[in-house]
Amino acid sequence: MKSIGASLKSGNWRSLIACFLYFDTGFTVWVLLGPLAPFVAKSLGLGPAEQGLLVAVPVLSAAILRVTLGNLFQSVNGRTLALFGIALSAVGPLVLALPIVPSYALLLVLGVFLGVGGASFAVALPMAGSTYAPKVQGLVLGLAAAGNIGAVLDGFMFPGLAEHYGWQRATLAALPLLALAALALVFFAEDKSVKSGSKGGAALAFLATLVGMVVLVLLAHAGAFGSGKAGLLLLPVAGALIAIAVLPKRYRAMLAMRDTWALMLVYSITFGGFVGMSSYVSLLLVNLYQMTKVDAGLNLAAFAFTGAMLRPLGGLIADRLTGVRALLVLLSAISLFDFAFALLMPPLAGGIALLFAMYVGFGLGNGATFQLVPQRWPKQSGVMTGLIGAAGGIGGFYLPVVMGIAKESTGNYQIGFATFGVLAALATATVFVLRHEWLVWAMPEAGEPAGVAVNANATLAPSS
């Protein structure tokens, strides 16, 4: 295999940098409520479940919007789409900086717009990979997706700024970062992916999903899906149904494939764990260990840096060994770490060590998962990035919500960690059962188009 430098020079590395910055700043905006949540909770007097929902709504919004944004990428130039996404991502910080005290309902609505930053994943990754050969996709997509290092900026910047200027004004720090990403996109981004389908129809589908998410969040807040915890747990189901309903029929057919659901489950553990824990870990450390808000933010930054930096390594390892083999090890490890936390409820030092180990698994697992996507679906990478990315976001929604419910119901987090330990074990078992079929297409020979060899259920794939 070529050296890393030669592999990056084989495509448009400037466009790769622009895509990285786009996802990085989008991620920063996406999870900015995480490190600010302790400040918001104190300001508005929020309970544990309300805190969990507050940080979970942007995660869910990104999950649902990724589906229709990925669909829109199939027919619209990625650079144009990315600039549009940056403009929507700026809505939250601009409104929060106004001299008003926002209501909890307004924060939930703004959380939907913050989620547009996380939805950038469905554009940044396929655009970055569009100028590179299939045999280096794991490395390239891992580097582009290392933009989730944006969570590091959240942990470093926002708690300190909130201490000095207030949590609302602190959000303005995201705007220069968005402007930097926009400039990089204008001058460097290139999208060589094949486009098809209706631009107008795809644009209307995205708009319908955005408006639908705002309505759903307000309905859930009003108790329309049932009072208390049940309504919160049903919110992702309603959002997913909206996104699926507005997708073209040929893309809905992707949901009839077993491999789609299997990789969605895997990514709900790896990326869902990363973004969900990044959204909630500040609250976890403050509530469980009485850590100061600023120290909790710094720990978030360290965890997120670890996970983000290891994502490209996970993709590189998967290029060498296949994502299948890598995921069997990583998912098993994540499950064990979750169960260990649930059983031991360790003191501060042990808790930090286990959380660090989880982030190692999350980062490597994210890179390994997306090494598989362009191999399995070479002609539908945009929509599949959206669908599988959505599953990761839904997993990230449930993590803070379940943690908040566990804390409010039992006074501790044991049930929350145990729940995600079980889900990680289920994902491990799924990959183990499918491993022989997946290895057929998971590592094409050098120079062979990705995804030419697929398993038996590939007959369900839609034509491009």
C-alpha positions in Angstrom: 0.0 0.0 0.0 1.2 3.5 -0.8 2.4 5.8 2.0 -0.1 8.0 3.6 1.3 11.1 1.9 1.2 9.5 -1.5 -2.4 8.3 -0.9 -3.5 11.9 0.0 -1.8 13.4 -3.1 -3.6 10.9 -5.3 -6.8 13.0 -4.9 -7.6 16.7 -4.2 -6.1 17.2 -0.7 -7.2 20.8 -0.6 -10.8 19.8 -1.0 -10.2 17.2 1.7 -9.0 20.0 4.1 -12.1 22.2 3.2 -14.4 19.2 3.9 -12.6 18.6 7.2 -13.1 22.3 8.3 -16.7 22.2 7.2 -17.5 19.2 9.3 -15.2 20.4 12.2 -17.1 23.8 12.5 -20.4 22.1 12.0 -19.6 19.7 14.8 -18.6 22.5 17.1 -22.0 24.2 16.6 -23.8 20.9 16.8 -22.7 20.0 20.3 -22.1 23.4 21.8 -25.0 23.0 24.2 -23.2 20.0 25.8 -20.5 22.0 27.7 -22.9 24.8 28.3 -25.7 22.6 29.7 -24.6 23.0 33.3 -24.8 26.7 32.9 -28.2 26.5 31.2 -29.6 24.1 33.7 -28.7 26.5 36.6 -30.0 29.5 34.7 -33.4 27.9 33.8 -33.7 25.5 36.8 -33.8 22.3 34.6 -34.2 18.8 36.0 -32.1 15.8 34.9 -34.5 14.6 32.3 -34.9 18.2 30.9 -31.1 18.5 30.8 -30.9 15.3 28.9 -33.4 16.3 26.3 -31.8 19.7 25.9 -28.5 18.3 24.7 -30.2 15.4 22.8 -32.3 17.5 20.5 -29.4 18.8 18.3 -28.1 15.2 18.1 -31.5 13.9 17.0 -32.0 16.8 14.6 -28.7 16.1 12.9 -29.6 12.4 12.7 -32.8 13.0 10.8 -31.6 15.8 8.7 -28.6 13.8 7.5 -31.0 11.5 5.6 -32.6 14.2 3.5 -29.3 16.2 3.2 -27.6 13.1 2.0 -30.4 12.7 -0.5 -30.0 16.4 -1.6 -26.3 15.8 -2.1 -27.1 13.2 -4.8 -28.5 16.0 -7.0 -26.8 19.3 -5.8 -23.2 20.3 -5.9 -21.6 19.6 -2.5 -19.9 23.0 -2.2 -23.2 24.9 -2.7 -25.0 22.6 -0.2 -22.2 23.0 2.4 -22.4 26.8 2.2 -26.2 26.6 2.7 -25.7 24.4 5.7 -23.3 26.8 7.3 -25.8 29.6 7.0 -28.5 27.5 8.8 -25.9 26.5 11.4 -25.4 30.1 12.3 -29.0 30.7 13.3 -28.7 29.2 16.8 -25.7 31.3 17.9 -27.1 34.5 16.4 -30.5 34.1 18.2 -28.9 33.0 21.5 -26.7 36.1 21.5 -29.8 38.4 21.5 -30.4 40.3 24.8 -33.3 38.0 25.8 -33.6 35.1 28.2 -34.6 32.2 26.0 -37.4 29.9 27.1 -36.8 26.1 27.3 -39.1 25.7 24.3 -37.0 28.2 22.3 -33.8 26.4 23.2 -35.3 23.1 21.9 -36.2 24.8 18.6 -32.8 26.3 18.2 -31.4 22.8 18.9 -33.0 21.7 15.7 -31.0 24.3 13.8 -27.8 23.4 15.6 -28.4 19.9 14.3 -27.8 21.2 10.8 -24.1 21.5 11.7 -24.0 17.8 12.6 -25.9 16.9 9.4 -22.9 18.3 7.5 -21.5 14.8 7.8 -23.7 13.6 4.9 -22.1 16.2 2.6 -18.5 16.5 3.9 -17.6 12.8 3.7 -18.9 11.9 0.2 -17.5 15.2 -1.2 -14.1 14.5 0.4 -14.0 11.0 -1.0 -15.3 11.9 -4.5 -11.8 12.7 -5.8 -10.1 9.6 -4.3 -9.9 5.9 -5.4 -11.8 3.2 -3.5 -8.6 1.7 -2.0 -7.9 4.8 0.2 -11.4 5.6 1.2 -10.9 4.4 4.8 -8.0 6.9 5.3 -9.7 9.8 3.4 -13.1 9.5 5.0 -11.5 9.0 8.4 -9.5 12.2 8.0 -12.6 14.2 6.8 -14.7 12.8 9.6 -12.0 13.7 12.1 -13.8 17.0 12.0 -15.6 15.7 15.1 -12.6 17.2 16.8 -15.0 20.2 16.9 -16.1 18.8 20.2 -12.6 19.6 21.5 -13.2 23.3 20.7 -16.5 23.1 22.6 -14.9 21.8 25.7 -12.0 24.4 25.6 -13.9 27.5 24.5 -17.5 27.6 25.8 -17.3 26.9 29.5 -14.5 29.6 30.0 -16.4 32.1 27.9 -19.6 31.4 29.7 -17.9 32.0 33.1 -16.8 35.5 31.9 -19.5 36.6 29.5 -22.5 34.5 30.2 -23.5 31.3 28.4 -25.6 33.1 25.7 -22.9 35.4 24.5 -20.4 32.5 24.6 -22.1 31.0 21.6 -21.0 33.8 19.4 -17.5 32.3 19.3 -18.8 29.7 16.8 -19.5 32.3 14.1 -15.8 33.1 13.1 -15.2 29.3 12.8 -18.2 29.0 10.5 -16.9 31.9 8.4 -13.5 30.2 8.1 -15.1 27.0 6.9 -17.1 29.0 4.3 -14.0 30.6 2.9 -12.2 27.2 2.6 -15.2 25.8 0.8 -15.4 28.7 -1.7 -11.7 28.5 -2.6 -10.8 24.8 -2.3 -13.8 22.4 -2.2 -14.4 20.2 -5.2 -17.3 17.7 -5.7 -16.7 15.0 -8.4 -19.5 12.7 -7.4 -22.2 11.8 -10.0 -25.4 13.7 -9.6 -28.9 12.4 -10.4 -32.5 12.9 -9.4 -34.6 16.1 -8.9 -33.0 19.0 -7.2 -36.4 20.6 -6.5 -37.9 17.5 -5.0 -34.8 16.8 -2.8 -34.7 20.4 -1.6 -38.4 20.3 -0.6 -37.8 17.0 1.2 -35.0 18.6 3.2 -37.1 21.7 4.0 -40.1 19.5 5.1 -37.8 17.5 7.4 -36.4 20.7 9.0 -39.8 22.2 9.6 -41.1 18.8 10.7 -38.4 18.4 13.3 -39.3 21.8 14.8 -42.9 20.8 15.0 -42.1 17.4 16.5 -39.9 18.9 19.2 -42.5 21.4 20.2 -45.2 18.7 20.2 -43.0 16.4 22.4 -42.4 19.3 24.8 -46.1 19.9 25.0 -46.7 16.2 25.8 -48.3 15.2 22.5 -46.5 11.9 22.4 -47.4 11.0 25.9 -46.4 12.6 29.2 -43.0 12.1 30.8 -40.3 9.7 29.6 -42.3 7.7 27.0 -42.9 10.7 24.9 -39.1 11.5 24.8 -38.3 8.0 23.7 -40.8 8.1 20.9 -39.5 11.4 19.4 -36.8 9.8 17.2 -39.3 7.3 15.8 -41.6 10.2 14.7 -38.6 12.1 13.2 -37.3 9.0 11.3 -40.8 8.4 9.8 -40.8 12.0 8.4 -37.4 11.6 6.8 -38.2 8.2 5.3 -41.6 9.4 4.0 -40.0 12.2 2.0 -37.1 10.1 0.5 -37.5 9.0 -3.1 -38.8 5.5 -3.4 -35.5 4.2 -4.8 -33.7 5.3 -1.6 -36.3 4.0 0.7 -35.6 0.6 -0.9 -32.1 0.7 0.8 -33.9 0.2 4.1 -35.0 -3.2 2.8 -31.4 -4.4 2.9 -30.1 -6.3 5.9 -26.6 -4.8 5.6 -28.1 -1.3 5.9 -29.6 -2.1 9.3 -26.6 -3.9 10.5 -24.2 -1.0 9.8 -26.8 1.4 11.2 -26.8 -0.6 14.4 -23.0 -0.5 14.5 -22.8 3.2 13.9 -25.4 3.9 16.5 -22.9 2.4 19.0 -19.6 3.9 17.7 -20.6 7.4 16.6 -23.8 7.5 18.7 -21.5 6.8 21.7 -19.1 9.6 20.7 -21.6 12.3 20.0 -24.0 11.3 22.8 -21.3 11.1 25.4 -19.8 14.3 24.1 -23.2 16.0 24.6 -23.7 14.6 28.1 -20.3 14.0 29.7 -20.1 17.5 31.2 -23.4 16.9 33.0 -22.2 13.4 34.0 -19.0 14.7 35.5 -20.7 17.6 37.3 -23.6 15.4 38.7 -21.6 12.3 39.5 -18.3 13.7 40.7 -19.2 17.3 41.6 -16.6 18.5 39.1 -16.5 22.2 38.3 -18.2 23.2 35.0 -14.9 24.4 33.5 -13.0 21.3 34.5 -15.8 19.1 33.1 -15.5 21.0 29.8 -11.7 20.4 29.7 -12.2 16.7 30.3 -14.8 16.7 27.5 -12.1 18.3 25.3 -9.6 15.7 26.1 -12.0 12.8 25.5 -13.2 14.3 22.2 -9.7 14.9 21.0 -8.8 11.3 21.7 -11.9 10.0 19.8 -11.5 12.4 16.9 -7.7 11.8 16.4 -8.2 8.1 16.4 -10.9 8.1 13.7 -8.4 8.3 10.8 -6.3 5.6 12.4 -9.4 3.4 12.6 -10.0 4.0 8.9 -6.3 3.2 8.1 -6.4 0.0 10.2 -9.6 -1.0 8.4 -8.0 -0.4 5.0 -5.3 -2.9 6.0 -7.4 -5.5 7.9 -11.0 -4.6 6.8 -13.6 -2.9 8.9 -15.2 -6.2 9.7 -12.3 -7.6 11.7 -11.6 -4.2 13.4 -15.2 -3.8 14.5 -15.4 -7.2 16.1 -12.7 -6.2 18.5 -13.8 -2.6 19.0 -17.5 -3.3 19.6 -16.6 -6.0 22.1 -14.4 -3.6 24.0 -17.0 -0.8 24.1 -19.5 -3.3 25.5 -17.1 -4.4 28.2 -16.3 -0.8 29.2 -20.0 0.1 29.5 -20.7 -2.9 31.7 -17.6 -2.2 33.8 -18.9 1.4 34.5 -22.4 0.1 35.3 -21.1 -2.6 37.7 -18.4 -0.6 39.5 -19.7 3.0 39.3 -16.0 3.8 39.8 -14.5 6.8 41.7 -13.3 9.8 39.8 -9.9 8.3 38.6 -11.5 5.0 37.5 -14.4 6.8 35.8 -12.1 9.0 33.8 -10.0 6.0 32.7 -13.1 4.1 31.6 -14.5 7.0 29.7 -11.2 7.5 28.0 -11.1 3.9 27.0 -14.7 4.2 25.6 -13.6 7.2 23.5 -10.7 5.2 22.1 -13.2 2.5 21.0 -15.6 5.1 19.6 -12.9 6.9 17.5 -11.4 3.7 16.0 -14.9 2.2 15.5 -16.1 5.3 13.6 -13.3 5.1 11.1 -13.6 1.3 10.7 -17.4 1.6 10.0 -17.1 4.1 7.3 -14.4 2.2 5.5 -17.1 -0.3 4.7 -19.8 2.1 3.4 -18.2 3.0 0.0 -17.1 -0.6 -0.5 -20.7 -1.9 0.0 -22.6 0.9 -1.8 -20.2 2.7 -4.3 -23.0 4.3 -6.3 -25.2 5.4 -3.3 -22.5 6.8 -1.0 -24.3 10.1 -0.4 -27.7 8.6 0.7 -26.0 5.8 2.6 -23.8 8.2 4.5 -27.0 10.0 5.4 -28.9 6.9 6.5 -26.1 5.3 8.5 -25.1 8.7 9.9 -28.7 9.2 11.0 -28.5 5.9 12.9 -25.4 7.2 14.7 -27.2 10.4 15.6 -30.3 8.5 16.9 -28.0 6.5 19.1 -26.4 9.8 20.2 -29.9 11.1 21.1 -30.9 8.1 23.2 -27.7 8.1 25.2 -28.2 11.5 27.0 -31.9 11.0 27.3 -31.5 7.5 28.8 -28.8 8.8 31.1 -31.0 11.6 32.3 -33.9 9.3 32.8 -31.7 6.8 34.7 -30.4 9.6 37.0 -33.9 11.0 37.7 -35.5 7.6 38.3 -32.8 5.7 40.3 -30.4 8.4 41.5 -27.5 6.9 39.6 -26.3 6.0 36.0 -26.0 2.2 36.3 -29.1 1.4 34.2 -27.9 3.8 31.5 -24.5 2.3 31.1 -25.8 -1.2 31.3 -28.4 -0.5 28.5 -25.6 0.7 26.1 -23.5 -2.3 27.1 -26.2 -4.6 25.9 -26.7 -2.7 22.7 -22.9 -2.8 22.0 -22.9 -6.6 22.6 -25.8 -7.0 20.2 -23.9 -5.1 17.5 -20.8 -7.3 18.1 -23.0 -10.4 17.6 -24.4 -9.0 14.4 -21.0 -8.4 12.8 -19.9 -11.8 13.9 -22.8 -13.5 12.2 -22.3 -11.6 9.0 -18.5 -11.6 8.9 -18.0 -14.2 6.2 -20.4 -12.5 3.7 -19.0 -9.0 4.4 -15.4 -10.1 3.9 -16.2 -10.9 0.3 -16.6 -7.2 -0.5 -14.9 -5.4 2.4 -11.4 -5.3 0.9 -11.3 -5.0 -2.9 -8.1 -5.7 -4.7 -6.0 -2.6 -5.6 -7.4 -1.0 -8.7 -10.8 -2.8 -8.5 -13.8 -0.6 -8.2 -15.2 -0.7 -4.7 -18.3 -2.7 -4.0 -18.2 -4.8 -7.1 -18.5 -7.9 -5.0 -21.5 -7.9 -2.7 -23.4 -10.5 -0.8 -26.6 -12.2 -1.8 -29.0 -9.5 -0.6 -27.4 -6.9 -2.9 -30.2 -7.6 -5.4 -32.4 -5.3 -3.3 -30.1 -2.3 -4.0 -31.7 0.4 -6.2 -30.2 1.3 -9.5 -28.3 4.6 -9.5 
